[in-house]
Amino acid sequence: MAINRRQFLIGAGGLAAAATTMGLGACAPGSQGGGSQQGGGEGGTTELALAWWGNPTRNKNTEAMIAAYMAANPNVKISGQPGDFSGYWDKLATQTAGGTAPDIIQMDMAYIAEYGTRGALLDLAGVDVSKFAEGTVDSGKINDKLVGVNAGINSAVILANPKIFEKAKMEVPDDTTWTWDEMAEVAAEVASKAGVPIGMAGLIGSDNGLALTLRQNGKELFTPDGLGFDVADAQAWYDLMLKYQKAKALGTPEQISEEGSGSSAKPLDQSALVVGKAAMTASNSNQLEAISAAAGGDYLMEMLRFPSLTGKATERKAWYKASMLWSASARTKNPDAAVAWINWFANDPAAANIDLAERGIPPNTELLAEITPKLSEAQQVVAKYIGDIQPEVANTPIAPPPGGGTLGDILFRNGIDVLFGRASSAEAAKKFVDEVKSNLQV
């Protein structure tokens, strides 16, 4: 029977409690039960399973990296387990609860604490992160233990379609000076003048957007004790969305609902920005190439900063986000081999020259310098952007605690009720906060 993320979260107090019987307590390479053997296959071959979610490009790159690694390490056999994001997490929860988790796991910030706090992930202290850019290692630390190694840097951005701005006879806005109110005005104006239904897509359920407004007000999405904000803060976000709706910046509630968000979002090639129904959308920097390619034009989407309260980009409290991470199962029979592969990805030019910036800008600054001339036009734009915003980067937020990964979905669902008039901003904010709190395991 498949186990979904929610069942995993509830039952895997089970993971920590059953560490003895399931072997999850043995996390260190060479520890008893964690598997110090490097065999397991025929002729002393070390066998590893590597799981990831992705797209055709990522699948191709990852298979090429696996092949390159095995060619350099003929005693290692790696079997790939590609998947799509929507089904990846339920499958991983089932595998982890059943003791059959992949040895090497592509991990997301939204769920790393769910696995890391329950003893399901290996301590990766053996991976060399000394060459990583400042602020890019802490993303993978849970309770001061490194259980996820940053696979690529990205940052929350607004993507804008320059062709729609041209049609509206408008300049793409100056993203170093705009405020949240000015972004609403721009979104409404470009939608009206270009004749598209949506000025700004993907905003109401954007946990990045909410996080930025909180950080600009001295708060955070999460603290070590749980939720870092209260009902009044959530209501302020929904009131802001009502202001956007009143300005006609968002499109109709039906259009926003149909667009979806998070786990309910439309496939990339059907999203409003890609099909030309939206002028802008909330996104992440590593999506620039995929979204531009899906739109099918001979141009790139413009990448804009999220706004600030003051109109000063240096006060917007941005952060370098791990687009994804590499983790290893605490139950792997070959912990040293799993750590060695992650270390290879993080530090070896052979890996970097295959994957380039598909998973985000490499956090290893030496590898970034090595591959930059080989990056595509889109990836070079992203790399420059990541460098340009360094003066605007504040502290790295902590990973969502267990149960916190669903915050964006809950934010969106209650926001839709506000836009449809089914709930006031105060009512929706209370429901949102109560539901997120009920999901947290802290």
C-alpha positions as CSV (number, residue, x, y, z in Angstrom):
1,M,0.0,0.0,0.0
2,A,1.4,3.4,-1.0
3,I,2.0,5.9,1.8
4,N,1.5,9.6,1.1
5,R,3.5,12.4,2.6
6,R,0.9,13.1,5.3
7,Q,0.8,9.5,6.4
8,F,4.6,9.5,6.4
9,L,4.6,12.6,8.6
10,I,2.1,11.2,11.1
11,G,3.5,7.7,11.2
12,A,7.1,8.3,11.1
13,G,7.4,9.4,14.7
14,G,7.6,5.8,13.7
15,L,10.9,6.4,11.9
16,A,12.7,7.7,14.9
17,A,11.0,5.3,17.3
18,A,11.7,2.3,15.0
19,A,15.3,3.3,14.4
20,T,16.5,0.2,16.2
21,T,14.4,-2.3,14.2
22,M,14.7,-0.4,10.9
23,G,18.4,0.4,11.2
24,L,17.8,4.2,11.0
25,G,20.0,4.8,14.1
26,A,23.1,3.8,12.2
27,C,23.8,6.9,10.2
28,A,27.5,7.2,10.1
29,P,29.6,5.6,7.4
30,G,31.0,2.4,8.8
31,S,28.6,2.2,11.8
32,Q,27.1,-1.1,12.7
33,G,23.7,-1.5,11.0
34,G,24.3,1.4,8.6
35,G,26.2,-0.9,6.4
36,S,30.0,-0.7,6.1
37,Q,30.1,-3.2,3.4
38,Q,31.0,-1.9,0.0
39,G,29.8,-5.1,-1.7
40,G,26.4,-6.4,-2.2
41,G,26.7,-7.1,-5.9
42,E,28.5,-9.6,-8.0
43,G,32.3,-9.6,-7.9
44,G,32.5,-7.1,-5.1
45,T,30.6,-4.5,-7.0
46,T,29.1,-1.7,-4.9
47,E,25.5,-1.1,-5.9
48,L,23.7,2.2,-5.3
49,A,20.2,3.4,-6.2
50,L,19.9,7.1,-7.1
51,A,16.5,8.8,-7.2
52,W,15.6,12.2,-8.6
53,W,12.7,14.2,-10.0
54,G,13.1,16.3,-13.1
55,N,12.5,17.0,-16.7
56,P,13.9,15.5,-19.9
57,T,17.1,17.6,-19.7
58,R,17.7,16.7,-16.1
59,N,17.1,13.0,-16.8
60,K,19.6,13.1,-19.7
61,N,22.2,14.9,-17.6
62,T,21.8,12.6,-14.6
63,E,22.1,9.5,-16.7
64,A,25.2,10.9,-18.3
65,M,26.7,11.7,-14.8
66,I,25.9,8.2,-13.6
67,A,27.6,6.8,-16.7
68,A,30.7,9.0,-16.2
69,Y,31.0,8.1,-12.6
70,M,30.7,4.4,-13.2
71,A,33.3,4.7,-16.0
72,A,35.7,6.3,-13.5
73,N,34.7,3.9,-10.7
74,P,34.2,0.5,-12.4
75,N,33.5,-1.2,-9.1
76,V,30.4,0.9,-8.6
77,K,27.0,0.2,-10.2
78,I,24.4,3.0,-9.9
79,S,20.8,2.4,-10.9
80,G,18.8,5.6,-11.7
81,Q,15.3,6.1,-10.4
82,P,13.9,9.2,-12.3
83,G,10.4,10.5,-11.5
84,D,8.1,13.5,-11.7
85,F,7.7,15.9,-8.8
86,S,4.1,15.1,-8.1
87,G,4.6,11.4,-7.5
88,Y,8.1,11.5,-6.2
89,W,7.4,12.3,-2.5
90,D,4.6,9.7,-2.0
91,K,6.9,7.1,-3.5
92,L,9.8,8.2,-1.3
93,A,7.7,8.1,1.8
94,T,6.6,4.6,1.0
95,Q,10.1,3.5,0.3
96,T,11.5,5.1,3.5
97,A,8.8,3.6,5.7
98,G,9.3,0.2,4.2
99,G,13.1,0.3,4.5
100,T,13.8,0.5,0.8
101,A,14.7,4.1,0.3
102,P,17.2,4.9,-2.5
103,D,20.8,5.2,-1.4
104,I,21.1,8.7,-2.9
105,I,18.1,11.0,-2.8
106,Q,17.5,14.2,-4.6
107,M,15.9,16.3,-1.7
108,D,13.8,19.4,-1.6
109,M,13.9,22.2,1.1
110,A,10.2,21.7,1.8
111,Y,10.7,18.1,3.0
112,I,14.3,17.8,4.2
113,A,13.3,18.4,7.9
114,E,10.6,15.7,7.7
115,Y,13.3,13.2,6.8
116,G,16.2,14.7,8.6
117,T,14.6,15.0,12.1
118,R,13.5,11.4,12.0
119,G,16.8,9.8,11.5
120,A,16.1,8.8,7.9
121,L,19.0,10.7,6.3
122,L,22.8,10.0,6.5
123,D,25.2,12.5,8.1
124,L,27.1,14.0,5.2
125,A,29.9,15.5,7.2
126,G,32.3,13.6,4.9
127,V,31.3,15.8,1.9
128,D,33.7,18.7,1.2
129,V,31.7,22.0,1.2
130,S,34.7,24.3,1.8
131,K,34.5,25.9,-1.6
132,F,30.8,26.7,-1.4
133,A,29.7,30.3,-1.5
134,E,28.7,31.8,1.8
135,G,25.2,31.1,2.9
136,T,24.8,28.0,0.7
137,V,25.7,25.2,3.1
138,D,23.3,25.9,5.9
139,S,20.2,25.0,3.8
140,G,21.1,21.3,4.3
141,K,21.7,21.4,8.1
142,I,19.0,20.0,10.4
143,N,19.7,20.2,14.1
144,D,23.3,21.2,13.2
145,K,23.9,18.0,11.2
146,L,24.5,18.2,7.4
147,V,21.9,15.9,5.9
148,G,21.6,17.7,2.5
149,V,24.2,19.1,0.2
150,N,23.1,22.0,-1.9
151,A,22.9,20.9,-5.5
152,G,22.4,24.3,-7.0
153,I,21.6,27.9,-6.0
154,N,18.5,29.8,-7.1
155,S,16.5,32.7,-5.7
156,A,12.9,33.7,-5.8
157,V,12.2,35.9,-8.8
158,I,9.4,37.5,-10.9
159,L,9.6,36.3,-14.5
160,A,8.2,38.7,-17.1
161,N,7.4,38.2,-20.8
162,P,9.1,41.0,-22.7
163,K,6.9,40.5,-25.7
164,I,3.8,41.3,-23.7
165,F,5.4,44.4,-22.4
166,E,6.3,45.4,-25.9
167,K,2.7,44.8,-27.0
168,A,1.6,47.1,-24.2
169,K,4.2,49.6,-25.3
170,M,5.7,49.6,-21.8
171,E,9.2,49.2,-20.4
172,V,10.0,46.3,-18.2
173,P,10.0,47.9,-14.7
174,D,13.1,48.8,-12.7
175,D,13.2,45.9,-10.3
176,T,15.8,47.6,-8.0
177,T,13.3,50.3,-6.9
178,W,9.8,49.0,-7.1
179,T,7.5,48.3,-4.1
180,W,4.8,45.8,-3.7
181,D,2.1,48.4,-4.5
182,E,4.0,49.5,-7.6
183,M,4.2,45.8,-8.8
184,A,0.4,45.7,-8.6
185,E,0.2,48.8,-10.6
186,V,2.6,47.5,-13.3
187,A,0.8,44.2,-13.5
188,A,-2.6,45.8,-13.9
189,E,-1.4,48.3,-16.5
190,V,0.5,45.7,-18.7
191,A,-2.5,43.3,-18.6
192,S,-4.9,46.1,-19.7
193,K,-2.7,47.6,-22.4
194,A,-1.6,44.2,-23.8
195,G,-5.0,42.6,-23.7
196,V,-4.0,39.6,-21.6
197,P,-6.2,38.3,-18.8
198,I,-3.5,38.1,-16.0
199,G,-0.9,40.7,-15.1
200,M,0.7,38.7,-12.3
201,A,0.3,34.9,-12.0
202,G,1.5,32.6,-9.3
203,L,1.6,35.1,-6.5
204,I,-1.2,34.3,-4.1
205,G,0.1,30.9,-3.2
206,S,3.8,31.9,-3.3
207,D,5.4,30.9,0.0
208,N,8.5,32.9,-1.3
209,G,6.4,36.0,-1.7
210,L,4.9,35.6,1.8
211,A,8.3,34.9,3.3
212,L,9.8,38.1,1.7
213,T,7.0,40.3,3.1
214,L,7.5,38.7,6.5
215,R,11.3,39.1,6.4
216,Q,10.9,42.7,5.3
217,N,8.9,43.2,8.5
218,G,11.4,41.4,10.7
219,K,9.8,38.0,10.8
220,E,10.2,34.6,9.2
221,L,8.0,31.8,7.9
222,F,9.5,29.4,10.4
223,T,11.6,29.5,13.6
224,P,13.1,26.6,15.5
225,D,10.0,26.7,17.7
226,G,7.5,26.5,14.8
227,L,5.6,29.2,12.9
228,G,7.4,32.5,12.8
229,F,4.3,34.7,12.2
230,D,0.8,35.1,13.4
231,V,-2.7,35.6,12.1
232,A,-2.3,39.3,11.6
233,D,0.7,38.8,9.4
234,A,-1.2,36.3,7.3
235,Q,-4.2,38.6,7.0
236,A,-1.8,41.4,5.8
237,W,-0.8,39.0,2.9
238,Y,-4.4,38.3,2.0
239,D,-5.2,42.0,2.2
240,L,-2.4,42.7,-0.2
241,M,-3.8,40.1,-2.6
242,L,-7.2,41.8,-2.3
243,K,-5.5,45.1,-3.3
244,Y,-4.0,43.3,-6.3
245,Q,-7.4,41.9,-7.2
246,K,-9.0,45.3,-6.9
247,A,-6.3,46.8,-9.1
248,K,-7.1,44.0,-11.7
249,A,-3.6,42.7,-11.5
250,L,-4.3,39.1,-10.9
251,G,-7.0,38.0,-13.3
252,T,-10.3,36.6,-12.2
253,P,-10.6,34.2,-9.2
254,E,-11.6,31.5,-11.7
255,Q,-8.4,32.0,-13.8
256,I,-6.2,32.1,-10.7
257,S,-7.9,28.9,-9.3
258,E,-7.5,27.2,-12.6
259,E,-3.8,28.1,-12.8
260,G,-3.2,26.3,-9.4
261,S,-0.2,26.5,-7.2
262,G,2.4,24.2,-5.7
263,S,1.3,20.6,-6.0
264,S,-1.9,21.7,-7.9
265,A,-0.1,23.9,-10.4
266,K,-0.7,23.4,-14.1
267,P,2.1,21.6,-16.1
268,L,4.8,24.1,-17.1
269,D,3.8,24.1,-20.8
270,Q,0.2,25.0,-19.9
271,S,1.0,27.7,-17.4
272,A,-0.3,31.2,-18.1
273,L,3.1,32.9,-18.7
274,V,4.2,30.2,-21.1
275,V,0.9,30.3,-23.2
276,G,0.9,34.1,-23.3
277,K,-2.0,34.7,-20.9
278,A,0.1,36.3,-18.2
279,A,2.6,39.1,-18.3
280,M,4.5,38.0,-15.2
281,T,4.6,35.2,-12.7
282,A,6.3,34.4,-9.4
283,S,9.0,31.8,-9.9
284,N,12.5,30.8,-9.1
285,S,15.7,31.8,-11.0
286,N,16.6,28.2,-12.1
287,Q,13.3,28.1,-14.0
288,L,14.3,30.8,-16.5
289,E,15.6,28.4,-19.2
290,A,12.8,25.8,-18.9
291,I,10.0,28.4,-19.0
292,S,11.6,30.4,-21.8
293,A,12.0,27.2,-23.9
294,A,8.5,26.1,-23.1
295,A,7.2,29.4,-24.4
296,G,8.7,28.5,-27.8
297,G,10.1,31.9,-28.7
298,D,13.6,33.1,-29.7
299,Y,13.8,35.2,-26.5
300,L,14.3,34.8,-22.8
301,M,11.8,35.8,-20.1
302,E,13.0,38.8,-18.2
303,M,14.1,38.0,-14.6
304,L,13.1,40.6,-12.1
305,R,13.7,40.9,-8.3
306,F,10.7,40.6,-6.0
307,P,9.8,44.1,-4.6
308,S,10.6,45.6,-1.2
309,L,8.5,47.7,1.2
310,T,10.8,50.6,0.8
311,G,11.7,50.6,-2.9
312,K,15.3,49.7,-2.1
313,A,16.5,46.3,-3.4
314,T,19.1,46.1,-0.7
315,E,16.3,46.0,1.9
316,R,14.2,43.2,0.4
317,K,15.8,40.5,2.5
318,A,16.5,38.0,-0.3
319,W,18.3,34.7,0.2
320,Y,20.1,32.1,-1.7
321,K,17.8,29.1,-1.9
322,A,18.9,25.5,-2.5
323,S,17.0,24.6,-5.7
324,M,17.4,21.1,-4.5
325,L,19.8,19.1,-2.4
326,W,21.5,15.7,-2.4
327,S,20.8,13.4,0.6
328,A,21.5,9.8,1.4
329,S,19.4,7.2,3.2
330,A,20.5,6.4,6.7
331,R,19.8,2.8,5.9
332,T,22.1,2.6,2.9
333,K,24.3,-0.5,2.9
334,N,27.1,1.5,1.3
335,P,27.3,4.8,3.2
336,D,30.8,5.6,2.1
337,A,30.0,5.1,-1.5
338,A,26.9,7.3,-1.3
339,V,28.9,10.1,0.3
340,A,31.6,9.6,-2.3
341,W,29.1,10.2,-5.2
342,I,27.6,13.3,-3.5
343,N,31.1,14.6,-2.9
344,W,31.9,14.0,-6.6
345,F,28.8,15.9,-7.7
346,A,29.7,18.8,-5.4
347,N,33.3,19.1,-6.2
348,D,34.4,17.4,-9.5
349,P,34.6,19.3,-12.8
350,A,33.5,16.1,-14.6
351,A,30.1,16.3,-12.9
352,A,29.8,20.1,-13.3
353,N,30.6,19.9,-17.0
354,I,27.7,17.5,-17.6
355,D,25.0,19.1,-15.4
356,L,26.2,22.7,-15.8
357,A,23.4,24.8,-14.2
358,E,20.4,22.6,-14.8
359,R,19.9,22.1,-11.1
360,G,20.7,25.7,-10.4
361,I,24.0,27.7,-10.2
362,P,26.7,25.5,-8.6
363,P,27.4,26.6,-5.0
364,N,31.0,25.6,-5.4
365,T,32.6,28.8,-6.6
366,E,35.5,27.1,-8.4
367,L,33.2,24.8,-10.3
368,L,31.1,27.8,-11.3
369,A,34.1,29.6,-12.7
370,E,35.0,26.4,-14.6
371,I,31.6,26.0,-16.3
372,T,30.5,29.6,-16.8
373,P,31.9,29.9,-20.4
374,K,30.0,26.7,-21.3
375,L,26.6,27.8,-19.9
376,S,23.7,28.5,-22.2
377,E,22.6,32.1,-22.6
378,A,19.8,31.6,-20.1
379,Q,22.1,30.0,-17.5
380,Q,24.6,32.8,-17.9
381,V,21.8,35.3,-17.3
382,V,20.9,33.4,-14.1
383,A,24.6,33.1,-13.0
384,K,25.0,36.9,-13.4
385,Y,21.7,37.5,-11.5
386,I,22.9,35.3,-8.6
387,G,26.1,37.3,-8.4
388,D,24.4,40.7,-8.8
389,I,22.0,40.2,-5.9
390,Q,24.7,39.3,-3.4
391,P,24.5,42.7,-1.6
392,E,20.7,42.0,-1.2
393,V,21.1,38.6,0.4
394,A,20.3,38.3,4.1
395,N,20.4,35.3,6.4
396,T,19.4,31.9,5.0
397,P,16.0,30.8,6.4
398,I,15.8,27.5,8.2
399,A,14.2,24.6,6.4
400,P,10.5,24.1,7.0
401,P,10.0,21.9,10.1
402,P,8.3,18.5,9.6
403,G,4.8,19.2,8.2
404,G,5.8,22.7,7.0
405,G,6.3,21.7,3.4
406,T,2.5,22.1,2.7
407,L,2.4,25.8,3.7
408,G,2.2,27.0,0.1
409,D,-0.7,24.8,-0.8
410,I,-2.6,25.9,2.2
411,L,-1.8,29.5,1.6
412,F,-3.2,29.2,-2.0
413,R,-6.3,27.3,-1.0
414,N,-7.4,29.8,1.6
415,G,-6.4,32.7,-0.7
416,I,-8.7,31.5,-3.4
417,D,-11.6,31.6,-0.8
418,V,-10.7,35.2,-0.2
419,L,-10.7,36.2,-3.8
420,F,-14.0,34.4,-4.5
421,G,-15.5,36.2,-1.4
422,R,-16.2,32.9,0.4
423,A,-14.1,34.1,3.3
424,S,-12.8,37.4,4.7
425,S,-9.1,38.0,4.8
426,A,-9.3,37.6,8.6
427,E,-11.2,34.3,8.4
428,A,-8.9,32.9,5.8
429,A,-5.8,34.0,7.7
430,K,-7.0,32.2,10.9
431,K,-7.8,29.0,9.0
432,F,-4.5,29.2,7.2
433,V,-2.4,29.6,10.4
434,D,-4.4,27.0,12.3
435,E,-4.0,24.4,9.6
436,V,-0.3,25.0,9.1
437,K,0.2,24.8,12.9
438,S,-1.8,21.6,13.1
439,N,0.5,20.1,10.5
440,L,3.8,21.0,12.2
441,Q,5.7,18.4,14.2
442,V,7.9,20.5,16.5
